[in-house]
Amino acid sequence: MNELARVESEQHGSLCLVRVYGEIDMSNDREVLTAIEGAVARKTVRLVVDLTHTTYLDSAGLALLLRLAERIQARQQRLSVVVPVDSPVRRAFELTGLPSVIDLESRSEDAMNQTRPGYSNDQV
Amino acid sequence: MKGLRGHPKQMSRSTLLRYTSKIVLVGGAYYVAAILGLRLALIERNVTPLWPPTGIAVVAFLIFGWRVWPGVALAAFAVNMPISTNGLAAAATATGNTLAPIVAALLLVRVGFRKEIDRLQDALAIVFLGALLSMLISASVGAGTLVLSGAIPASKFPAAWAVWWTGDAMGVLVVAPFLLGLFQRPWSGSLRERTEAGVLLLLVATVSVLVMNTDLRLMFLVIPFLGWTAWRFQQRGAAPAALLAAGIASWAAAHGLGPFQQGTLLEKMITLQAFNATVAFSSLFFAALVTERTRAREALERAAAELEDRVGRRTADLSTANARLKHEIAERHDADRKLRQREGQLAEVQQQAQVGNWEWVIPEDRVSWSDEMYRIHGHLPKAFPLTFEKAVEQVEEEDAARIRANVQAALGRGRDHDLPPSEYRIVRADGAERVLLGKARLSVGSDGQPLRMIGTVKDITESKKAEREHRIAETLQRSLLPDRLPEIPGVMLAARYLPATSDIEVGGDWYDVVQLPNGTVGLAIGDVAGHGLRAASTMGQLRMALRAYALEEESPSQVVSRVRHLVRLLVPDIVTMIYLTFDPESGTLRFANAGHPPPLLVGWKGETSYLEGGLGPPLGATTHLGQDIEVAAHVDAGSTLLLFTDGLVERRGTSIRDGLTRLKTLAADRGEDLEALCDHLLGSMVTSQVSDDIALLALRQVPLAAEPLLLRLPAEPHVLAPLRHTVRRWLREIDADPRVADDVLIACGEACANAIQHAYGAKDGLFEVNLVLSDGTVEVTIRDLGSWRPSSGSGRAERRGGLGQRLMRELMDSVDVNSGPGGTVVRMRRSLQVGADRERTRAR
């Protein structure tokens, strides 16, 4: 599909991995959020949003992630976001202090291997 | 001494040297020959039956001229001195021996003697003048001296004189032809001829030796061999053979061998001289005769050949003249035939062209129509007689009234003139309506009274219909093509559409440019086969379908595949098209081609290449089982991409290859201005008549960073992605570090998002983005003309706004926001320095 962003998801038991490809701005943030939420099955305990292939993300994308985190937590699920260190998206995360409210990982493997159950996330 | 070369008045040193050497040569030869000759002496020691020196002397005077006489004289003196009674006798003898050959040479030159001895007269001259006559001198002087000096008694004078005379004469006859032969140009005989000559000479020598060594008198056996040699090789063979035979005979006589064993001296002498004379005469004459006859035969052959040639030429002249005559006759026949055909053809042509002609003899009110006039009006030829009124009755009422009025007015003018052409309708008996175009000319008499009106009528029903359809199709087509091209920063675009000029040839060519959500540009050009309204409407449908597919599919081959599917299901025509996506940021071009002429890429230096890859069959041509292929190419800054339809490169009578080559050459000379390039290409490629419609779309990648970036965009979220493409490209072109570029990109995006979100609310509006590189710092200015209003209160917008403000301040070195009633201006600055350098700059 010739869209600004594309969302792909995999369900591994209670873990849901969502990869976002492309760019997120105010023109498509709602669609991306809807797509991610649609991909999360009821049985999901942990949601990993992998932004490795996201080439642009601004305040609209950050706001989207905050909103997603709120909704996920409201359902007693846990959210991790993967942003590689060298990604252009990483700086936006760090400058806005988002890592203090959203679990941020550099590699999707690290995020997926965490076994802590979501409800015991003491950061919340 | 006329005839022989005389003394030059002065001699140069080299001439003197040559002269002296000739004298020495001649003298030496004379002396050696004399010594040999003396061995053959019969009387005393100085009277010999064969005296070769005389031959040598004659030849020397003939070849070198009389000036070499001292050589002969000295040698003769030297030879005679030891065998004479005293010096005076020797000198006298030498004088005689010198004078005789000089006289011989003089006489020979005087009678035109040829050294080749190839004519009978030459043989006669050398025998009678050169030998027998001239040698009377040496014989008389020599024999006289012998008697006077007391060497022999006077009674022996006749015998001595005779021997002397025959000896000298034989010396000339036997030796001179041989020596003269040596001075001819070299023999060019084949190996076989040379072998034959050698064998013959050997035979002559062998036979001579044999007959001289037997007591039987068989000397005449030599003659056939001599004759044979003379016949085969003329003087070239005869002279040496004669010398051999005579030499051997003389030698035998001197030594008293064979036939010369018995008999008196006189008998021996007579026998020898008779033999030698026979040998010399027969060889000389026979050779000369054969040469002469051969020459005569050759001359005859040449004459015959020339005659034949002349006859051939004359025959050719005659047959040319004959052919011309025949051609003229045929032409005359042809002209007659054509004349006869012409009248028949006129009627035929009228029928073909649907043109009739008529004549109205006004005083008698008699109208005559051509056959085609009747046919046009739906009648059989000459179906009824006509008057003016009867003719006008054929016309539809409304038009008939107009025609009557026009004709009435024309008749009243009183002078010859053409009536204005008039278009009118008729309804045939079968109800068919036809549109006719009439032209007429009036002739009047000297008194101004109308006499005659003639005119033509053409049935223009079909062309009127076609013209109308053409107009509709062209209007439709123009309305279906983009009315303006999108403005894309860093990308110049130009397009042309040229409809076909002829009646109904408007075609289904189209082009389109679509800005895609991912920041790339979709370009399409295509051609629906066929012409007229249907092609134009098919084109409109396909263009819209392609736009829809282009927005959905990223890959050009997918887009083409989907159009292919659509054409197979819905469109009965054959369509060629090419679809490309162009990424202005990277310069990457991706395309898939369905049977369309390849796009032309012109590099910034003028190098040209056709992008011939990615080719599949035309749409609708066959069921395409394979996948549409997609290829990528790169468009550098300054490069131009040309898309066109075949109308641009196809001409009647030339191949499309020629057109493509010509376009390549013309495009290489591209100017700065893309619009001018399009005009130039159309102007040069298209001749007077446009037989097929032409679409041309040109794209050029131009550098962005050459000047500040200024964009004016509608305040809508979907502009953000293309905007980012442009800003990214601009930042790359100013060589910004990727980290700086990412920062500026996000900050700029935030400021633009604010303008979109707050400036106009639900209303439409524009905002402006301006990027300037100044002194190592990027200045970004975002300006809107709306009133900054707080967000509608949604948490989403507020949260985004807060995050955005924070990002802008963190990412940039400085951010100033000025909001007023006229709009809001956001100014941001960011140094191109990175890391520690930047921190230092910020600290200042």
Interface residues (C-beta under 8 A of the other chain):
Chain A: M1 N2 E3 L4 G22 E23 D25 M26 S27 Y56 D58 S59 A60 L62 A63 L66 R67 P88 R91 A92 L95 T96
Chain B: L516 P517 N518 A550 L551 E552 E553 E554 P717 H718 L720 A721 R724 P738 R739 D742 D743 L745 I746 G749 E750 A753 I756 Q757 R796 R799 R800 G801 G802 L803 G804 R806 L807 E810 L811
